[in-house]
Amino acid sequence: MGKGLDLLPATFEDFRRRAERRLPRFLFDYIDGGSGAEVTLARNTADWETVKLNQKVLRDASKLDTSVDLFGRRLAMPVVLAPIGMGGMTRRRGEVQAKRAADRAGIAFCLSTVGICPMDEVGEVSDQPFWFQLYMLKDRGIVQEILDRALANGVETLAFTIDLAVLGTRYRDIRNGMMGGLGLWGRLRSGPIDYALHARWAWDVGINGKPHGFGNLARYVKQSSNPRDYLHWTGSQFDPSVTWADIEWLRKVWPGKLVLKGVLDVEDARQSVAIGADGMVVSNHGGRQLDGVASTATMLPRIADAVGSETTLLVDGGIRTGQDLVRALALGAKAVMIGRPWVLSVAAGGEAGLTRYLALMKQDMRTALGLTGVSRAAGITGDVLLRD
């Protein structure tokens, strides 16, 4: 045990280190890694740090409000927990723990199509609505059934991922014996040895966290006995032929809010608005798809200039602190999505770990508001940034 683990975690990196010690190597690398040489993964974080805040003093900071309105719901801070495939493998029924922490923090949670916990299990946590993330499957009848179940479970906002036509080449997953980023567990190079070295995880999740399948797809994978069956099925069902015409169909059949996740191009942003999406997430899939593309901090202001007045913009990728939240709102976003921060916090400390991380992020945001002369998150403009 390193000395750092005896201290209370205070930063993303603190939670990350704890998660790395607790998780099997293949699972930590799957969450932590990116595609290719991980250039975009690094840019995502580094480029937020280059966005300078403009400190202003002797403004009344006695009443600071981090809340925002997003799609008709008041959030205590502008954060949505992003959809994470297999996120529930980090702790026992991990998505359920994340939903509880999100409810406590007054923010939104988005469940992945390939999450471990099914939407009805997540929906039982509380009467607070959650988001659902969809991948387009070849069988549109199954897609319609999934959408109907989402509505029945109180989902009001659908996030449709549009940047997964092909899987990014993720070298960490290749080294660990995983295939295409989702993995074929039976071919992992670490296997039982890695489990033995991470006995707490093996007991908590491996033994007591079952079932380990993709809960939202369980009814479609017949005679499934292990994750490989789900992975084979999803690999055969993910539809790489999706075009804007399919988004038009989705817009017609989904009556709630529709958010397109994975926009990184101005023309694509304009098309998203034209097709009737209610919002979009400026995203490069956390640096997990095409390595070498621009960071989201770089593209957000360009897309905001083009369509920000016509739609609701969110952004993800590399956001780690409350200061990053202020930066994102100043560059044109209405809210952010965080992926690795929530899932690694859950891995490190379960629901309590994520609750702590979100509290730290909120306090960071209050500090940034108070020292940039803005009392309300809803009042953030580009004026809080220092322009070179």
C-alpha positions in Angstrom: 0.0 0.0 0.0 1.5 3.3 -1.0 1.4 6.2 1.4 -1.0 8.1 -0.9 -3.7 5.6 -0.2 -3.7 6.5 3.5 -4.8 10.1 2.6 -8.3 11.2 1.6 -8.6 11.4 -2.2 -8.8 15.0 -3.3 -8.3 15.0 -7.0 -9.2 12.9 -10.0 -5.7 11.4 -10.0 -6.1 10.3 -6.4 -9.3 8.4 -7.3 -7.7 7.0 -10.4 -4.7 5.6 -8.5 -7.0 3.9 -6.0 -9.1 2.4 -8.9 -5.9 1.1 -10.6 -4.9 -0.8 -7.4 -8.4 -2.3 -7.0 -9.3 -3.3 -10.5 -7.9 -6.1 -12.6 -5.4 -4.8 -15.2 -7.6 -5.5 -18.2 -10.6 -3.7 -16.7 -8.6 -0.7 -15.6 -6.9 -0.4 -19.0 -10.3 -0.7 -20.7 -11.6 2.3 -18.8 -8.4 4.4 -18.6 -7.1 3.9 -22.1 -7.7 5.5 -25.4 -7.1 4.6 -29.1 -3.9 4.6 -30.9 -1.0 6.3 -29.2 -3.5 8.1 -27.0 -2.6 11.5 -28.4 -6.2 12.7 -28.4 -6.8 11.2 -24.9 -3.9 13.4 -23.6 -5.1 16.5 -25.6 -8.5 16.3 -24.1 -7.2 17.0 -20.6 -4.3 19.2 -21.5 -6.3 21.6 -23.7 -8.8 22.4 -20.9 -5.9 23.5 -18.8 -4.8 26.0 -21.4 -8.2 27.8 -21.2 -7.3 30.6 -18.7 -9.8 31.9 -16.2 -9.8 35.7 -15.6 -9.6 36.3 -11.8 -11.7 39.2 -10.5 -11.9 40.3 -6.9 -14.1 42.4 -4.6 -17.3 41.0 -6.1 -20.0 39.7 -3.8 -19.3 36.0 -3.4 -21.6 35.4 -0.5 -24.3 33.7 -2.5 -22.9 31.3 -5.2 -25.3 29.2 -7.3 -23.8 26.2 -9.3 -27.2 25.1 -10.6 -28.4 25.2 -14.2 -31.6 24.2 -16.1 -31.1 21.4 -18.7 -34.0 20.0 -20.7 -36.5 21.2 -18.2 -34.8 19.8 -15.2 -32.9 21.8 -12.5 -29.4 20.3 -11.9 -27.4 21.2 -8.8 -24.4 21.6 -11.1 -24.0 21.3 -14.9 -23.0 17.6 -14.9 -24.4 14.5 -16.4 -22.7 11.1 -15.7 -21.8 9.8 -19.1 -22.8 6.4 -20.4 -20.0 3.8 -19.8 -20.1 0.4 -21.3 -19.5 -2.3 -18.6 -19.4 0.5 -16.0 -21.2 -1.8 -13.6 -18.2 -4.1 -13.5 -16.1 -1.7 -11.4 -18.2 -2.3 -8.3 -21.1 -4.5 -7.4 -24.0 -3.3 -9.5 -21.9 -0.2 -10.3 -24.5 1.7 -12.4 -27.0 1.5 -9.5 -24.4 2.9 -7.1 -23.7 5.7 -9.6 -27.4 6.5 -10.0 -27.8 6.8 -6.2 -24.8 9.2 -6.0 -26.1 11.2 -8.9 -29.5 11.6 -7.2 -27.8 12.7 -4.0 -25.7 15.3 -5.9 -28.8 16.5 -7.8 -27.3 15.7 -11.2 -28.3 13.4 -14.1 -27.2 9.9 -14.8 -27.1 8.3 -18.3 -27.2 4.5 -18.6 -25.4 2.8 -21.5 -27.0 0.3 -23.8 -24.1 -2.0 -22.8 -24.2 -1.3 -19.1 -24.3 -4.2 -16.7 -27.4 -3.1 -14.8 -30.7 -3.1 -16.8 -32.8 0.1 -17.0 -35.5 -1.3 -14.8 -33.0 -2.0 -12.0 -31.6 1.5 -12.4 -35.1 3.0 -12.5 -35.9 1.4 -9.2 -33.3 3.5 -7.4 -35.6 6.5 -7.2 -38.3 8.4 -9.0 -35.7 10.8 -10.4 -35.5 10.4 -14.2 -32.3 9.2 -15.8 -31.0 9.4 -19.4 -30.5 6.4 -21.7 -27.8 6.0 -24.3 -28.5 4.1 -27.5 -26.4 2.3 -30.1 -28.2 1.6 -33.3 -28.7 -2.1 -33.9 -29.4 -3.8 -37.2 -32.7 -5.1 -35.9 -34.8 -2.0 -35.7 -37.6 -4.0 -34.0 -35.2 -4.5 -31.0 -34.3 -0.8 -31.1 -38.0 0.1 -30.9 -38.5 -2.3 -28.0 -35.6 -0.8 -26.1 -37.0 2.7 -26.7 -40.4 1.6 -25.4 -38.8 0.1 -22.3 -36.9 3.3 -21.7 -40.1 5.3 -21.8 -41.8 2.9 -19.5 -38.9 3.4 -17.0 -39.2 7.2 -17.0 -36.4 8.1 -19.5 -37.1 11.5 -20.9 -33.7 12.1 -22.6 -32.1 9.8 -25.2 -28.4 10.1 -26.0 -27.7 8.5 -29.3 -24.0 7.7 -29.9 -23.0 8.6 -33.5 -19.2 8.1 -33.5 -19.0 4.3 -33.3 -19.4 3.2 -36.9 -16.2 1.3 -36.4 -14.3 0.6 -33.2 -11.1 2.5 -32.5 -7.8 0.6 -32.3 -7.1 0.4 -28.5 -3.6 -1.0 -28.0 -4.0 -1.5 -24.2 -6.9 -3.8 -24.9 -5.0 -5.7 -27.5 -2.1 -6.2 -25.1 -4.5 -7.5 -22.5 -6.1 -10.0 -24.9 -9.3 -8.0 -25.3 -10.9 -7.6 -28.7 -12.1 -4.4 -30.2 -12.3 -2.6 -26.9 -15.2 -4.6 -25.4 -13.2 -7.8 -24.9 -13.5 -11.5 -25.0 -12.9 -12.5 -21.4 -12.0 -16.1 -22.1 -8.9 -14.9 -24.0 -7.6 -12.5 -21.4 -3.8 -12.9 -20.9 -4.0 -12.1 -17.1 -7.1 -14.2 -16.2 -7.1 -16.0 -12.8 -3.8 -14.6 -11.7 -5.1 -11.0 -12.1 -8.3 -11.9 -10.2 -6.2 -13.4 -7.4 -4.2 -10.2 -7.2 -7.4 -8.2 -6.9 -9.3 -10.4 -4.4 -11.6 -7.6 -3.2 -12.8 -6.9 -6.7 -13.2 -10.6 -7.4 -15.3 -11.1 -4.3 -17.3 -7.9 -4.6 -18.0 -8.0 -8.4 -16.8 -11.3 -9.8 -18.7 -13.4 -7.2 -21.4 -11.2 -5.7 -22.0 -8.8 -8.5 -23.7 -11.1 -10.9 -25.3 -11.2 -13.5 -22.4 -9.9 -15.6 -24.2 -9.6 -18.9 -25.5 -6.5 -20.6 -28.7 -6.1 -18.7 -30.6 -4.1 -21.4 -29.9 -6.8 -24.0 -30.3 -10.0 -21.9 -33.7 -10.9 -23.4 -32.2 -11.0 -26.9 -29.1 -13.1 -26.2 -30.4 -16.6 -26.0 -28.8 -19.2 -23.8 -26.1 -16.8 -22.7 -23.7 -18.1 -20.1 -20.9 -15.6 -20.0 -20.0 -12.1 -21.3 -18.5 -13.5 -24.5 -22.1 -14.5 -25.6 -23.2 -10.8 -25.2 -20.1 -9.5 -26.9 -20.5 -11.8 -29.9 -24.2 -10.8 -30.2 -23.5 -7.0 -29.9 -20.6 -7.3 -32.3 -23.0 -8.9 -34.9 -25.8 -6.4 -34.2 -24.0 -3.0 -34.1 -24.9 -1.3 -37.4 -22.0 0.4 -39.2 -24.3 1.6 -42.0 -26.1 4.2 -40.0 -26.6 7.6 -41.7 -28.5 10.8 -41.1 -31.6 9.0 -42.6 -31.6 6.7 -39.5 -31.5 9.7 -37.3 -34.6 11.0 -39.1 -36.3 7.7 -38.3 -35.1 7.9 -34.6 -36.4 11.4 -34.3 -39.9 10.2 -35.5 -40.1 7.3 -33.1 -38.6 8.8 -30.0 -41.0 11.3 -28.4 -38.6 12.6 -25.7 -35.5 14.8 -25.9 -32.9 13.5 -28.5 -29.2 14.3 -28.0 -26.6 13.2 -30.5 -23.4 12.2 -28.8 -20.1 12.4 -30.8 -20.3 15.6 -32.8 -16.8 17.0 -33.6 -17.4 18.9 -36.9 -19.2 22.1 -37.6 -21.1 20.8 -40.6 -22.2 17.7 -38.6 -23.4 20.1 -35.9 -25.5 22.0 -38.4 -26.9 18.8 -39.8 -27.8 17.7 -36.2 -29.8 20.9 -35.7 -31.5 20.6 -39.1 -32.6 17.1 -38.4 -34.4 18.1 -35.3 -32.1 16.9 -32.5 -32.7 18.8 -29.2 -29.0 18.9 -28.4 -25.6 17.4 -29.0 -22.5 16.4 -27.2 -19.3 17.7 -28.5 -17.3 14.6 -28.1 -14.5 12.4 -29.5 -15.6 9.5 -27.4 -13.1 10.3 -24.7 -10.2 9.8 -27.1 -11.2 6.2 -27.6 -12.1 6.3 -31.3 -10.0 8.2 -33.9 -6.7 9.1 -32.4 -5.2 12.4 -33.6 -8.4 14.4 -33.8 -8.9 17.7 -32.1 -9.7 17.9 -28.4 -13.3 18.8 -27.4 -12.0 22.0 -25.7 -10.7 23.1 -29.1 -13.9 22.2 -31.0 -16.5 23.4 -28.5 -16.1 27.2 -29.2 -16.2 26.6 -33.0 -19.4 24.6 -32.8 -20.9 27.0 -30.3 -20.2 29.9 -32.7 -21.9 28.0 -35.5 -25.0 26.6 -33.7 -24.9 27.5 -30.1 -27.9 29.8 -30.3 -30.0 27.1 -32.0 -29.5 24.1 -29.8 -28.4 22.8 -26.4 -24.6 22.0 -26.4 -23.0 19.6 -24.0 -19.3 18.5 -24.0 -17.3 15.7 -22.7 -13.7 14.5 -22.7 -10.9 15.4 -20.3 -13.1 17.3 -17.8 -11.8 16.7 -14.3 -12.5 19.7 -12.0 -15.0 22.3 -11.2 -12.8 24.9 -12.9 -13.3 22.8 -16.1 -17.0 23.1 -15.7 -16.7 26.9 -15.7 -14.4 26.8 -18.7 -16.9 24.6 -20.6 -19.8 26.9 -19.9 -17.8 29.9 -20.8 -17.0 28.3 -24.2 -20.6 27.7 -25.0 -21.8 24.4 -23.3 -24.9 24.3 -21.2 -23.6 21.3 -19.2 -20.9 18.6 -19.4 -20.7 14.8 -19.4 -18.1 13.1 -17.3 -17.2 9.4 -17.9 -13.8 8.3 -16.4 -14.2 10.4 -13.3 -17.4 8.8 -12.2 -16.6 5.2 -13.1 -13.1 5.4 -11.5 -14.5 7.1 -8.4 -17.0 4.2 -8.1 -14.2 1.7 -8.6 -12.1 3.5 -5.9 -14.8 3.9 -3.3 -18.2 2.8 -4.5 -21.2 5.2 -4.1 -19.4 7.0 -1.3 -16.4 7.5 -3.5 -18.4 9.1 -6.3 -20.4 11.2 -3.8 -17.1 12.6 -2.5 -15.7 13.3 -6.0 -18.9 15.2 -7.0 -18.8 17.2 -3.8 -15.1 18.2 -4.5 -16.0 19.1 -8.1 -18.9 21.3 -6.8 -16.6 23.1 -4.3 -14.1 23.7 -7.1 -16.8 25.2 -9.2 -17.9 27.5 -6.3 -14.3 28.6 -6.0 -14.1 29.4 -9.7 -17.3 31.3 -9.6 -16.4 33.3 -6.6 -13.0 34.3 -8.0 -14.1 35.2 -11.5 -16.8 37.5 -10.3 -19.8 35.4 -11.3 -22.4 34.4 -8.7 -24.5 32.0 -10.8 -23.5 29.2 -13.2 -26.4 30.3 -15.4 -24.7 33.7 -15.8 -21.3 32.4 -17.0 -20.2 34.0 -20.3 -17.0 34.2 -22.2 -16.0 37.2 -20.0 -14.8 34.8 -17.3 -11.9 33.8 -19.6 -8.7 35.6 -20.1 -8.2 36.2 -23.8 -4.6 36.2 -25.1 
